Amino acid sequence: MKDIDILYNLNKQYLEPIYDSCKSFYKKAYIENDNTLYSYDTKVAEFIDGKPIIYNMESKTTIRHIKEFLLQYKIEVISTKQIKEDYYK
């Protein structure tokens, strides 16, 4: 493995469901640098200055990933509509 690959993998963690009812996200979602969420290799959310910013809510699965990401960072999630109103860019 190249040195750059090792560094990349140190900054990447697969999102594991804690609050979602599914058993796994099957490595389809991951977090980089403890603040940026990728779903299907697309940047969909990140924390900037402690506030979540959502960039992409195109699929139901991506929305599940976003909700899990927010809940794991102690952001209360009530509905998809609330996420769009409060955090969608």
C-alpha positions, 0 to 999 in steps of 0.5 A: 500500500502506498504511503498516501493510501495509508494516510487517506485511510487513517482519516476515513471511518465507515459510518456504522448505524447506532440509531438507524434500525439497519444492521449495516450501511455496507461501507456506502457511507463514511466520515473523513476527518471527523467532520465530513460525511460521504454517501456513495463517494459524494460529499453530502454533509459536514460540520463547519464551526460546529454547525452541520451543513447539508449539501445533498439529499437526493436519495432515501439512503443518503438521507438515512446516512445524514440522519445517522451522522447528525444523531451521532454528533448529538444533533436532534433530528425530527424529520427530513423537512426539519433538516432541509429547513435548518441545515440544507445549503 
